């Protein structure tokens, strides 16, 4: 005989408030202006009942067509889609307005419906994660990172204040006039350490995705490392995801560039006493700054976002660098179309920048087409699977060194270019850099 503990308890019904849902639909029938008020904050999927979702969607279609929404037009629209009998007929539609005052505010009803919708989504996500964990289809870290990212997306759907007047926004977000012009005289974003680049871009901006592209061995990791160290030295927190190079090799590069130490001599243990001092001094400096490195290979955009979000919550976060796109894994196993994978990754990295409100620098390799041209300077179509990357990126930078292609011309030695091929909010142009191959260090030609 089973005891009470063996009996399955009845499952709680999913969170919903049918009265609030019906009040919104009824209010729209009474005053079509309420549709825009509701649609700015909720969607058809936020209603718990299929009949409510269908009615709200058909109302939206009528509004979009410029038609009036009343019982007659709505019933006709539902009938056209063979949905009228399924929702309860004209009598049910007429009942939506019963008991409602002619003048009412639906703001509270909308908030309730959205709240219940988010709770249902949270339950569904918990169930999904439970299934993944139960069948052990992936490692714990991947599943937890996926869950963390999914719950952040759900939280991001919560109702915000919506449209804000310019006056309100300026009052809450702008500094004093004096401070504003003082800042604009410097930078509005995060300095790259390359002065001519900063002059054109005003620095790396929060919520923006910057693509840094180059062919292999041109120096894109060196540029990214130079930028990361410069930003961290200014006291800002940097998360550097190195999917190709192990942490030790990356830190060695950073220290050699910072201390202007011969990298090959360091690797082979042939540093002079003075160079040892320079290396150790650079290492001591880098140890003290908020620079965080993760060298786990094959990471997904979801796992990177989860780790970056945890760092942001614990210490703050100002910049994310990912080296590089081609080594990132697909979110779902079995995705064979690389173009689709790249598009998903590109979209996810742009989403990461927006959700965490930080600049993201994503390194990318270029295809081989440029080898066929006389002028080897990269162009946007040289980005591998360039369509999605080009669309999602706010800024596209190409690193070019002519000496890589023409090693016989001594006049090209040490000359590099950062080509701004796309800038959503700024000018295009070319920044000239000096490259010290011995130390893997790029610097601004004009001032260094």
N, C-alpha and C positions, 0 to 999 in steps of 0.2 A: 504494500500500500504506500503510495507516495505521500510525503508530507507536504505542507503548504509551500515549503521552499522550492519544491520541484515543479510547482505549477507555473506556467508562463504568465507573467503579468500582461494585461492588455496594453498594447502600444499606445502612447500618447498620440492624439491626432496632430497632424502638422500645424504649425502656427498659422493662423488666419483670422481675419475679422471680416466676415461676410457682410455685416451691416455697413461697415465703412466702405467696402467695395461697391455695394449697391447704392450707397448715398452719393458716391462720386458719379456713377453712371446716371442716376436720377437727376443730379444737379446739372449735368451737361445737357440733358434733355430739356430742362427748364431754361437754361442759359448757356448757349453754345460757347460763350467766352470762357467758361470754366474748363473747356477742353485744353486750351493752351496752358492754363495754370497747372493742370494735372500733368499734361504731356511733357512739360519742362522738367518734371521730377520723377515720373514713373513711366513704365512701358507696359504694354499688354502682358508681358511675361510676369509682371509683378502681381497680377491678380491670381488668386489661388484656384479659382474654378475656371474650367475651360470655357464655360458659357460666358463668364464675365470677360475673359480674355478676348473672345471673339467679338463681343459687343463693342468693347473699347477699340479694337482694331478697325472695325467697320465704321465706327464714328470718325476715326482718324482719316479714313479714306474719303468720307463725305466732306469733311472739313477741307482736306487737301484739294478736292475737286471744286471747292467754292460753293458747295450745296449746304442747305440748312439741315441741321440734325433735329428731327422730331420723330415721333412714333411712326408716322407714315413712311418717311424717307428711310429711316433705319430698318423698319420691317422689310421694305422693298430691297434694300442692300443685302440684308441677311438672306432673304429668299433667293436672291440672285446667286448666292453662293451655297444654296441648299442647306442653310443653317438655322432657319427660323424655327422650324418644329423642334429641332434639337435643343434650343435654349428655352423652350416653353411657350413659344408663340407670341402673338400680339398682346394677349392678356398679361403675360409675364412682363413684357416691356412696359405696359401701362402701369403695372404695380410698382415700378421703380420710383415713380414720383410721389407715391402715396405717403402722406405724412410729412413731406419735406416742405419747409417754408419757401416762399418765392425768392426770398433773399437769404442766402446763407454763404458762409465761408467754408471752403473745402480743404483749407490748408492742413487742419488737424487730421482729416480723413486721409489725405495723401500721405502724411507722415506715418500714420498707423499702417497703411497698406505697404509702404516701402519697408518699414521696420519688420513686418511679418515676412515679407519676401526675402529679406536678408537672412532672417533666422532660418527659413526653409533652405536657402542656398547653403548656409553653414552646416545644416544637418546633412544635406545631400553630399557635401564635400567630405564631411566626417565619415559618412558611410563608404564613399569611394576610397578614401585613404585606408579605412578598415579592411576593405576587400584586398587592396594592394598589399597591405601588411600581412594579411592572413594567408594569401597564396604565395608570399615571399618572391614575387616576380622581380623585385629589384632590391638593391642594398638599402639599409635603413637610412643612410645619409641622403640618398636620392629621393626616397619617399618623403622624408621629413622636409627636405628643401622644397619639393613640389607642393606639399601641403601648406607650408609657410607662405609660399608665393601666392597660392590660390586664395588663402584667407585674406591676404593683403589686398588682392583684387576685389574680393567681396566687400571688404571694408571701404575700399575706394569708391564703391557705388552708393555709399550713404548720401543722403540728401545734404547738399551744401547750400550756401546762401543764394546760389544762382546768379543772375545778373546783378552787377553792382554799378552804381553811378561812378563816373570818373572822379567826382569830388570825394566820394567815400573812399575809393581806392587810394587816391593820392594822400588823403589824410592818414590812412592806416599804413601805407607802405613807403611813402617817400620821406627822405630825411629833410631837414631844413634846406632852404634854398642855397645857403652858403655851403653847407656840407655836400649838397648834390653836385654843385659845380666843382667843388674841390675834388670829389670822387671822379667826375667825368674827365677832369684834367689828368687823372692817372689812368685807371682802368675800371670798367664796370664788371669785368669778370676776373678769372684767375690767370695770372701772368704765366706765360710759357717759358720765360727765361730768354726768349729770342725777341729782342726789342722791336725789330722791324715787323715781325709777325704780330706782336701785340698791338702795334700802331694800326695795323689793318683790321684786326679782328676784335680789338678791345678786350682780348683775353678769352679764355674758355668760359662759356656761359652756362649757368645752371639749366638743367632740363634739355641741354643740347647734346646731340650725338655727333662726334667728330670722327671721321674715317681718316686714318693715316695709312696710305697705300704706297707700296714700292715693290720692286722685284727682289728676290732673295739676295742677301749679302750687300745690299745698298746701304743699310744702316738704320732701318726703321726701329729696331729694338733699342739701338743706341740713342736715337732721338727721343723715344718714349721714356727711356731711363733717365736721360738728361732732364726732361720735363718733370718727371716724377720726383726726382731729388730736389730740383729747384723749388717745386711747390711745397714739398715737405719741409725744406729749409726755411720757408717763410712761415712755418707754424701751422700749415693746413694739413689735414689728414688725407692720406692717399692710400687707396687699395689697388695693388698691382697684381693682376692675375696673369701669371706666366705659364702658359700651357705648353710651351716648347722648351724653355730653358730652365734648368733647376735653380733653386734659390741661390745656392753658393755661387754659381757662374754669373748670375745676374748681379748679385751684390759685389762680386769681384769687379765686374764691368763698371758698376756705379762708383766704386771707390777709386778705380784707376782713372776714370773720367774726372771725378771730383778732385783728386790729388795730382792729376796730370802725370800719371805713372804709366810706364810702358806695360801694356797688358800681357804681351807675349813673354816679356822678361819675368813678370810676376808668375805666370803659369809655369815657367820652367825653373823658378827659384833662383833667378839671376839678378835680383834687385841689389842695387848699391845701398849702402847704409842710409844715404840721404833719401833715396826713393822708398826705402822701407819706412822711414819716418813720415814721408808724405802719405804713403798708403795708410799707415796706422792712424794718422791724424784725420784723414778722410773717413776712415771706418769709425773712429770715435765720434765724429760729427753725425754720421748717418745713423748710428745707434741711438742717438739722442732725439731724433726727429720722429714724428708720427707717420712713418712709412711702413705699410703692412704688405707682405708678399705671400701669395698662395701659388704653389707650383704644381698642384694636382693636375694631371693631364686629362683631356677628354671631358671637360666640364660642360654642362648645359647652361643656357642663359638663366634657367630657373635656379640652379644651384649657386651661380655667381650672384644673382640678385639676393638670394637668401643670406649668403655670407656677408655681402655688402650691407644689407639691412641690419644684420646683427651688429656689425661694426659701428654703423651709424647710431644705433640705439645705445651702445655702450660707451663710445668715445667721440662720436661725431664723424662726419664724412664730408669731404670737399671735392674729391676727384676719384674717378674709377678709370683704370687703364687695363685693357684686355689685349694680350699678345698671344695668339691672334685668331681672327675669325675662322680661318680654314681648319683649325684644330679643335673647334668647339663641336660638341656632339649634338645630334638631333634630340629633341625632347621626347619623341616617341620612337621606339625601336621599330624597324621595318620601313622607315622612310628612305626610299632608295633614290628618289629624284633630288639630286644635290641642289638644284636651283630652288626647289621648294624649301629645302632645309635652310639654305642661306637666307631666303626671304623671311622665314620664321625667326631665325636668329637675329637678323637685322631689325625686324619689327620689335622683337622682345628687348633688344638692347636700347632701342629708342624709348620703349615703355619703361625700362629701368631708370633711365635718365629722368623721365618725367615724374615717376612715382617717388624716387628718392630725392628729387630736386637737386641733382648734381650734374656736372659735365661728365660725359663718358667719352673716352678716347678708345676706339676700336681699331686695332691694326689689321691690315688686309693685304694679301699678296695680289699682284697684278698678273694678268695672263701674258702669254708669250707674243701676242700680236705686235707689241711695240718693237720686237727684234726685227720685224719685217720692214720697218720704216727707217728712212734716213735720219729723221729727227726722232730720237729715242725718248723725248720728254713725254711723260704719261698724259693721257687724256681720260675723260670719264669712262669711255667705253672699254678702257683697259682693265677696269675692275672686274674681277671674276664674278660671273652671274650678276652683272652690274645693275640690272633694272631695279631690284628691290633696294639694294644698298644705296644707290644714287637717290632713290625716292625718299628713304627714311632719314638719310644723313642731313644734318643742318649745315655742316662744313665738311668738305672733302679736301684733304691735303695730300699732295704727292711729293715724295722725296726723290730727288734725281741727282745723280753724280755722273757727269759726262765721262770722267776718267775711268769709270768702270767699263765703259764700252770702247774707249780709246786710250789704252795705257801707254802709248808711245809719245803722246803729246804732253810734255812736261808742264806746259802752261796750265793744264787742267788739274794738276795735282792739288788736292786739298779743297777744291771748289765744290760746293753743294748748293742745291736749290730746294726750297720748299714752295711748291706751286699750289696756290689757293685756286682749285678748279671749281669749287662750288662754295657759296656763302649765302645762306638764306637772308642774313641781315647785314651784309657788308659787301665790300668790294672784292673783286678777284685781283690776283696779282702774283708776283714772284718775289720771294724773300731769299737773298743770297746769304749763304752760311759758309763758315770755314770748318773743314773736317780734318781732324787729326787722327789718322788711322792708327797711329801708335798707341793712343790712349782711348780710342773709341769715343771721342768727344766732339760734339758739334757746338759751334758758338756763333754769335752774330758777327758778321764781318765788320760792320760799321763801327762797333764800339769795343770789341774785345781785341 
